[in-house]
Amino acid sequence: MASLTMLFRFHYMGFLRDRKGRLTMEPCQTANRVGFHRNEDMKAIDVLPILKEKVAFLSGGRDRRGGPVLTFPARSNHDRIRPEDLRRLIAYLATIPSEEVAKHGFTVIVDMRGSKWDSIKPLLKILQESFPSCIHVALIIKPDNFWQKQRTNFGSSKFEFETVMVSLDGLSKIVDQSQLTADFEGSLEYNHDDWIEVRLSFETFASDAARTLARLEELQETLSQRDLPRDLEGARRLMEEHSALKKRATKASVEELDAQGRRLLQRLQLQTAGGGSSSESGYRSGGASGDSNDHHHGFNAHVDIHNLVAKVTGLLDKLHGTRQNLQQLWHMRKLKLDQCFQLRLFEQDAEKMFDWIMHNKGLFLTSYTEIGGNHQHAVELQTQHNHFAMNCMVSVCLVVHTCR
């Protein structure tokens, strides 16, 4: 009878057997409901005190459906944690897996060994209020005195996610041992302090990169302006401002960010290559268990690291691409400003020429009236006229050359 009841329980919950007879789970039916809002603005630094207490953590493990595993380890002082702090922590941890992974729904493991049984209700209530739409199931590991508390009803019907009471042995039937940490006799290595360090490093890099990109894009917008000065002084002033703009672009520490990002990439890629230790990034896959899914599970343990690698690489590519585009825009704008300066200089010289002609036209007409009283005088006057004409042509040629 007990076996039939347990079988019904698992079937009702969405637990089915695969072709090898192992317990697995159906896709989460609540993951796509309205109400799941990822707060991407939250950072590890915002929840650092409670994060360091290891009230909850993401080991990088996945359940058999590919959903992320969120763990609440055993502790005796759940009642000391302020509900608001716990809500903020849960909201932050919910943003770590990618949306593609999170849509499968979280499998939450609550280890009640050594804990007060009456602390489970407030925790489940906070889970319900924090992200009920993305939790597939809450697996509650039985407390040490379970048989004394077996009649306790924590009102699972009130929650939008399923709650299952499991033993430590039963847990491995739902989540593969390669995806469980040593706390649950699994082989997934996880170091909480190093995980926090990686998150802080990544989020610092991402914030610095975002600020630098904002400055570069602002400079791009400035360089995209097509207005040109209408006078020589304005052209000279814009050329000076343009030179100063290059100095501002140079101050954008892309090289420093590049070095920072590559150090972070090196640390993460050591993990994905399998050559690092658990102290490199906080988690890595455990040993093989001998079935055909081992490679899949081993890779799943690296999914969060792969996501970070993709984000860091994307930010580095965007930084370099934006800077390269900015440099091209700067040179194009400089060329236009140089041409504009030469044009305004020509216009100024031409204006001076016109002023000179208009000023000297009357003087020329009144001064050069003689035609010569004899042949020698006429030749002298003709020579002076030719010199005058030649000087005029030289001035005009200089102006035309300047224009070109």
C-alpha positions as semicolon CSV with decimal commas, in nm:
position;residue;x (nm);y (nm);z (nm)
1;M;0,000;0,000;0,000
2;A;0,282;0,238;0,087
3;S;0,449;0,161;-0,245
4;L;0,130;0,235;-0,436
5;T;0,089;0,560;-0,248
6;M;0,445;0,668;-0,326
7;L;0,402;0,571;-0,694
8;F;0,085;0,777;-0,714
9;R;0,262;1,065;-0,542
10;F;0,547;1,064;-0,793
11;H;0,316;1,030;-1,092
12;Y;0,091;1,310;-0,971
13;M;0,392;1,530;-0,913
14;G;0,518;1,486;-1,266
15;F;0,787;1,232;-1,182
16;L;0,806;0,963;-1,450
17;R;1,045;0,682;-1,528
18;D;1,274;0,702;-1,830
19;R;1,367;0,406;-2,050
20;K;1,622;0,289;-1,796
21;G;1,367;0,295;-1,517
22;R;1,516;0,599;-1,343
23;L;1,294;0,866;-1,192
24;T;1,282;1,184;-1,395
25;M;1,053;1,486;-1,415
26;E;0,821;1,644;-1,667
27;P;0,891;1,999;-1,791
28;C;0,789;2,270;-1,550
29;Q;0,436;2,389;-1,623
30;T;0,464;2,711;-1,422
31;A;0,783;2,852;-1,567
32;N;0,614;3,061;-1,834
33;R;0,337;3,209;-1,623
34;V;0,308;3,581;-1,585
35;G;0,462;3,705;-1,262
36;F;0,819;3,587;-1,295
37;H;1,024;3,904;-1,318
38;R;1,403;3,882;-1,319
39;N;1,564;4,177;-1,145
40;E;1,879;4,201;-1,357
41;D;1,990;4,514;-1,170
42;M;2,065;4,327;-0,848
43;K;2,431;4,259;-0,774
44;A;2,613;4,031;-0,535
45;I;2,737;4,335;-0,343
46;D;2,371;4,424;-0,269
47;V;2,316;4,097;-0,079
48;L;2,675;4,026;0,023
49;P;2,622;3,984;0,403
50;I;2,350;3,719;0,369
51;L;2,520;3,572;0,062
52;K;2,832;3,505;0,269
53;E;2,624;3,324;0,530
54;K;2,546;3,057;0,269
55;V;2,176;3,063;0,348
56;A;2,116;2,951;-0,011
57;F;2,341;2,887;-0,308
58;L;2,351;2,783;-0,674
59;S;2,604;2,507;-0,718
60;G;2,568;2,501;-1,097
61;G;2,394;2,163;-1,080
62;R;2,092;2,074;-1,294
63;D;1,804;1,837;-1,237
64;R;1,721;1,569;-1,492
65;R;1,509;1,814;-1,691
66;G;1,792;2,065;-1,717
67;G;1,644;2,299;-1,456
68;P;1,880;2,479;-1,214
69;V;1,918;2,348;-0,860
70;L;1,879;2,603;-0,578
71;T;1,995;2,469;-0,242
72;F;1,910;2,574;0,112
73;P;2,169;2,386;0,320
74;A;2,107;2,250;0,667
75;R;2,130;2,511;0,941
76;S;1,991;2,551;1,289
77;N;1,919;2,923;1,280
78;H;1,675;2,973;0,994
79;D;1,466;3,189;1,225
80;R;1,752;3,442;1,254
81;I;1,732;3,532;0,886
82;R;1,516;3,834;0,817
83;P;1,247;3,756;0,558
84;E;1,332;4,071;0,360
85;D;1,699;3,970;0,338
86;L;1,600;3,622;0,224
87;R;1,367;3,765;-0,040
88;R;1,646;3,980;-0,178
89;L;1,886;3,687;-0,181
90;I;1,639;3,464;-0,364
91;A;1,561;3,741;-0,613
92;Y;1,934;3,777;-0,684
93;L;2,004;3,404;-0,718
94;A;1,710;3,371;-0,957
95;T;1,891;3,595;-1,208
96;I;2,209;3,383;-1,225
97;P;2,098;3,106;-1,465
98;S;2,016;3,220;-1,817
99;E;1,651;3,269;-1,910
100;E;1,671;2,961;-2,132
101;V;1,776;2,750;-1,833
102;A;1,545;2,922;-1,584
103;K;1,239;2,858;-1,801
104;H;1,266;2,488;-1,709
105;G;1,187;2,588;-1,352
106;F;1,408;2,567;-1,045
107;T;1,440;2,253;-0,837
108;V;1,475;2,376;-0,480
109;I;1,645;2,150;-0,226
110;V;1,568;2,239;0,136
111;D;1,783;2,044;0,380
112;M;1,588;2,024;0,706
113;R;1,839;1,801;0,885
114;G;1,935;1,972;1,208
115;S;1,672;2,244;1,154
116;K;1,354;2,328;1,336
117;W;1,060;2,182;1,149
118;D;0,844;2,491;1,200
119;S;1,088;2,697;0,993
120;I;0,985;2,527;0,667
121;K;0,655;2,710;0,629
122;P;0,801;3,064;0,633
123;L;1,069;2,955;0,386
124;L;0,817;2,802;0,144
125;K;0,600;3,111;0,177
126;I;0,894;3,334;0,080
127;L;0,967;3,106;-0,215
128;Q;0,604;3,136;-0,319
129;E;0,614;3,516;-0,297
130;S;0,957;3,560;-0,456
131;F;0,937;3,358;-0,776
132;P;0,653;3,108;-0,768
133;S;0,628;3,099;-1,147
134;C;0,975;2,952;-1,196
135;I;0,990;2,686;-0,926
136;H;0,921;2,336;-1,053
137;V;0,945;2,150;-0,725
138;A;1,070;2,194;-0,370
139;L;1,245;1,883;-0,240
140;I;1,247;1,880;0,139
141;I;1,503;1,650;0,293
142;K;1,353;1,489;0,600
143;P;1,474;1,620;0,937
144;D;1,651;1,392;1,178
145;N;1,338;1,348;1,393
146;F;1,109;1,311;1,094
147;W;0,902;1,027;1,239
148;Q;0,810;1,245;1,534
149;K;0,703;1,523;1,300
150;Q;0,546;1,317;1,023
151;R;0,195;1,449;1,097
152;T;0,303;1,807;1,039
153;N;0,114;1,961;0,747
154;F;0,292;2,250;0,575
155;G;0,000;2,316;0,341
156;S;0,155;2,220;0,007
157;S;-0,177;2,287;-0,166
158;K;-0,128;2,659;-0,097
159;F;0,180;2,675;-0,319
160;E;0,198;2,700;-0,696
161;F;0,489;2,457;-0,696
162;E;0,497;2,100;-0,575
163;T;0,660;2,002;-0,245
164;V;0,805;1,656;-0,194
165;M;0,947;1,504;0,123
166;V;1,250;1,295;0,033
167;S;1,526;1,109;0,208
168;L;1,890;1,156;0,113
169;D;1,876;0,833;-0,086
170;G;1,558;0,940;-0,261
171;L;1,711;1,273;-0,361
172;S;1,962;1,105;-0,594
173;K;1,671;0,946;-0,783
174;I;1,546;1,292;-0,874
175;V;1,875;1,479;-0,915
176;D;2,176;1,288;-1,044
177;Q;2,461;1,253;-0,796
178;S;2,695;1,430;-1,038
179;Q;2,472;1,735;-0,993
180;L;2,467;1,720;-0,612
181;T;2,730;1,863;-0,380
182;A;2,910;1,668;-0,109
183;D;2,645;1,781;0,143
184;F;2,411;1,536;-0,030
185;E;2,673;1,267;-0,102
186;G;2,716;1,397;-0,457
187;S;3,030;1,455;-0,663
188;L;2,971;1,813;-0,777
189;E;3,248;2,027;-0,628
190;Y;3,146;2,369;-0,507
191;N;3,326;2,639;-0,309
192;H;3,095;2,912;-0,191
193;D;3,361;3,174;-0,114
194;D;3,519;3,134;-0,457
195;W;3,177;3,147;-0,623
196;I;3,113;3,482;-0,453
197;E;3,454;3,608;-0,561
198;V;3,386;3,517;-0,924
199;R;3,045;3,684;-0,916
200;L;3,190;4,001;-0,762
201;S;3,469;4,008;-1,022
202;F;3,230;3,953;-1,309
203;E;2,975;4,209;-1,193
204;T;3,247;4,468;-1,131
205;F;3,383;4,407;-1,480
206;A;3,034;4,421;-1,632
207;S;2,952;4,748;-1,455
208;D;3,283;4,909;-1,557
209;A;3,236;4,789;-1,915
210;A;2,881;4,928;-1,925
211;R;2,999;5,270;-1,805
212;T;3,283;5,274;-2,059
213;L;3,049;5,171;-2,339
214;A;2,810;5,449;-2,240
215;R;3,094;5,704;-2,265
216;L;3,209;5,566;-2,600
217;E;2,856;5,569;-2,738
218;E;2,812;5,927;-2,617
219;L;3,129;6,021;-2,806
220;Q;2,998;5,836;-3,110
221;E;2,682;6,044;-3,100
222;T;2,890;6,361;-3,079
223;L;3,104;6,254;-3,376
224;S;2,796;6,168;-3,579
225;Q;2,687;6,533;-3,586
226;R;2,699;6,673;-3,939
227;D;2,688;7,044;-3,862
228;L;2,988;7,234;-3,998
229;P;3,107;7,583;-3,895
230;R;3,021;7,876;-4,119
231;D;3,336;8,080;-4,061
232;L;3,710;8,029;-4,025
233;E;3,718;8,095;-3,652
234;G;3,439;7,843;-3,591
235;A;3,626;7,586;-3,802
236;R;3,944;7,642;-3,601
237;R;3,756;7,609;-3,272
238;L;3,585;7,285;-3,381
239;M;3,919;7,137;-3,487
240;E;4,059;7,210;-3,141
241;E;3,753;7,054;-2,977
242;H;3,787;6,754;-3,206
243;S;4,146;6,701;-3,094
244;A;4,034;6,720;-2,731
245;L;3,765;6,464;-2,814
246;K;4,035;6,216;-2,912
247;K;4,196;6,262;-2,570
248;R;3,861;6,190;-2,404
249;A;3,828;5,873;-2,611
250;T;4,179;5,769;-2,513
251;K;4,094;5,810;-2,144
252;A;3,826;5,542;-2,181
253;S;4,026;5,259;-2,026
254;V;3,948;4,990;-2,283
255;E;4,294;4,834;-2,241
256;E;4,249;4,806;-1,864
257;L;3,906;4,653;-1,909
258;D;4,044;4,418;-2,172
259;A;4,310;4,294;-1,930
260;Q;4,052;4,264;-1,652
261;G;3,813;4,070;-1,875
262;R;4,083;3,837;-2,007
263;R;4,197;3,751;-1,656
264;L;3,838;3,662;-1,571
265;L;3,803;3,461;-1,892
266;Q;4,120;3,270;-1,820
267;R;3,990;3,177;-1,478
268;L;3,654;3,063;-1,616
269;Q;3,794;2,882;-1,919
270;L;4,021;2,674;-1,698
271;Q;3,701;2,533;-1,555
272;T;3,529;2,464;-1,886
273;A;3,844;2,289;-2,008
274;G;3,841;2,070;-1,699
275;G;4,189;2,179;-1,604
276;G;4,107;2,391;-1,300
277;S;4,028;2,307;-0,944
278;S;3,712;2,387;-0,758
279;S;3,884;2,694;-0,616
280;E;3,904;2,851;-0,960
281;S;3,543;2,950;-1,004
282;G;3,349;2,798;-0,718
283;Y;3,211;2,493;-0,899
284;R;3,300;2,226;-1,148
285;S;3,159;1,893;-1,261
286;G;3,210;1,578;-1,062
287;G;3,332;1,238;-1,171
288;A;3,156;1,008;-1,412
289;S;2,894;0,769;-1,289
290;G;2,921;0,537;-1,589
291;D;2,601;0,593;-1,791
292;S;2,537;0,764;-2,122
293;N;2,415;1,080;-1,952
294;D;2,744;1,146;-1,771
295;H;2,880;1,376;-2,039
296;H;2,550;1,565;-2,047
297;H;2,549;1,606;-1,669
298;G;2,915;1,704;-1,663
299;F;2,850;1,971;-1,920
300;N;2,544;2,093;-1,729
301;A;2,765;2,168;-1,431
302;H;2,952;2,410;-1,655
303;V;2,646;2,584;-1,801
304;D;2,661;2,881;-1,563
305;I;3,034;2,917;-1,635
306;H;2,968;2,904;-2,010
307;N;2,708;3,178;-1,967
308;L;2,962;3,397;-1,786
309;V;3,224;3,328;-2,054
310;A;2,976;3,428;-2,325
311;K;2,885;3,748;-2,140
312;V;3,247;3,849;-2,078
313;T;3,344;3,770;-2,438
314;G;3,045;3,965;-2,567
315;L;3,135;4,269;-2,358
316;L;3,498;4,257;-2,472
317;D;3,392;4,227;-2,837
318;K;3,151;4,517;-2,797
319;L;3,416;4,731;-2,627
320;H;3,668;4,673;-2,906
321;G;3,407;4,709;-3,179
322;T;3,273;5,034;-3,033
323;R;3,622;5,178;-2,992
324;Q;3,716;5,082;-3,348
325;N;3,399;5,240;-3,482
326;L;3,469;5,548;-3,270
327;Q;3,818;5,578;-3,418
328;Q;3,680;5,553;-3,772
329;L;3,418;5,816;-3,697
330;W;3,686;6,041;-3,547
331;H;3,908;6,021;-3,857
332;M;3,611;6,077;-4,090
333;R;3,502;6,377;-3,888
334;K;3,859;6,511;-3,881
335;L;3,877;6,486;-4,260
336;K;3,554;6,680;-4,295
337;L;3,667;6,945;-4,049
338;D;4,003;6,980;-4,231
339;Q;3,819;7,025;-4,561
340;C;3,581;7,270;-4,399
341;F;3,874;7,467;-4,257
342;Q;4,040;7,485;-4,601
343;L;3,711;7,593;-4,756
344;R;3,658;7,868;-4,500
345;L;4,020;7,975;-4,546
346;F;3,967;7,996;-4,922
347;E;3,647;8,191;-4,871
348;Q;3,833;8,434;-4,644
349;D;4,117;8,477;-4,894
350;A;3,872;8,516;-5,181
351;E;3,683;8,775;-4,983
352;K;4,006;8,962;-4,919
353;M;4,083;8,945;-5,292
354;F;3,743;9,083;-5,380
355;D;3,787;9,361;-5,124
356;W;4,133;9,442;-5,268
357;I;3,998;9,450;-5,625
358;M;3,707;9,670;-5,532
359;H;3,932;9,900;-5,332
360;N;4,202;9,930;-5,598
361;K;3,975;9,935;-5,902
362;G;3,915;10,306;-5,884
363;L;4,279;10,380;-5,802
364;F;4,386;10,176;-6,103
365;L;4,146;10,354;-6,336
366;T;4,257;10,699;-6,218
367;S;4,630;10,623;-6,197
368;Y;4,683;10,431;-6,517
369;T;4,553;10,678;-6,775
370;E;4,874;10,749;-6,963
371;I;4,938;10,572;-7,293
372;G;5,293;10,706;-7,349
373;G;5,416;11,005;-7,543
374;N;5,677;10,806;-7,737
375;H;5,772;10,448;-7,809
376;Q;6,003;10,402;-7,513
377;H;5,749;10,545;-7,268
378;A;5,478;10,322;-7,412
379;V;5,701;10,014;-7,370
380;E;5,766;10,108;-7,005
381;L;5,394;10,146;-6,937
382;Q;5,323;9,815;-7,109
383;T;5,586;9,639;-6,892
384;Q;5,433;9,783;-6,574
385;H;5,088;9,666;-6,687
386;N;5,218;9,314;-6,755
387;H;5,374;9,300;-6,407
388;F;5,045;9,411;-6,254
389;A;4,851;9,149;-6,449
390;M;5,102;8,880;-6,351
391;N;5,073;8,967;-5,979
392;C;4,695;8,946;-6,005
393;M;4,715;8,603;-6,168
394;V;4,953;8,476;-5,898
395;S;4,712;8,587;-5,623
396;V;4,417;8,421;-5,798
397;C;4,616;8,099;-5,850
398;L;4,707;8,090;-5,483
399;V;4,342;8,119;-5,386
400;V;4,237;7,850;-5,636
401;H;4,517;7,621;-5,517
402;T;4,406;7,670;-5,158
403;C;4,053;7,571;-5,257
404;R;4,173;7,253;-5,419
